[in-house]
């Protein structure tokens, strides 16, 4: 009874924390997106964006997003939201990209900016907090950028993360946690993870070579050398074929040193920083990219503090339309191939008829020529 009275005094147990959604954009209200997104005026010839689901899609309304529309152009556009700090919180940045034009060179990444950004002057020179997403250029560059700003300097991830290049819509997710770990997901599947300090060069190394220790003068960097004291026996037999005994040769027959291991000491210039992951006054998301061939569609933007919410949001948006989108693309491809075959068949049929008429005409001339000769 006493326990029951205590529970009543304490009130109901607190439930799980509700996710905070800082920014979400699906472009479901038609042309009203233009009131929320601002095109930069930094250059007069920036490329223009249009709202479309593209040539193939899973849903004609749900799959509408911002599409680049002009070839060989820089693009700069951004949207503002209420400033926040991710200190002590998880930060999740997520969106979808579709390179339906089978992009050969161009960016598909987003940037996260501080609140002091002048959106009308957005350019590649604008200071940003985070840059994340796919970048493609030729056969060499097909990677996912993860770049974080630390002390006003961008630090790219040292890992190579491959991006998708098949022309379908893909979901890209970056998760940064307060314990300074991170995770990158593509299509809700993890493709990279680790520790920010280890995988991005924010800080000086923890260990350095001991400057007071030098390599011995007589140190030989070669892994193996011939034993100078070893002499070939006089009765040495060198048959044409011998058994492979390499696995039984004793290493004591060789004098080995190898690369000299320089002793390490703690770096006096190293100091841990447990705030690498956090940013203050996060307030703008934008696209600042260059594309040779336009046609990329950006959609389903999300910034939140909840990994599970982001995963569910991805499943409910990209996850629901990815299958029908692929089916429509395959159907369009098959129909296009059928049209091309029909055009080829029609072309060859026309060529055959022309050849047939020429042949018949040639035969008629030959007969007429024969008759004329006989009459003559």
VENQUIZI-V833805 format. One record per helix or strand of 3 or more residues. SS is the DSSP state (A for helix, B for strand). FROM is the first residue (numbers start at 1). TO is the last residue. If there is no record, write none. Layout:
SS:FROM:TO  SS:FROM:TO
This chain:
A:2:10  B:21:25  A:30:36  B:37:39  B:49:52  B:65:68  B:73:84  B:91:99  B:105:114  A:119:121  B:130:137  B:141:150  B:153:157  B:169:176  B:181:186  B:189:195  A:196:199  B:207:209  A:246:248  A:251:253  B:264:266  B:282:291  B:296:304  A:307:316  A:318:375
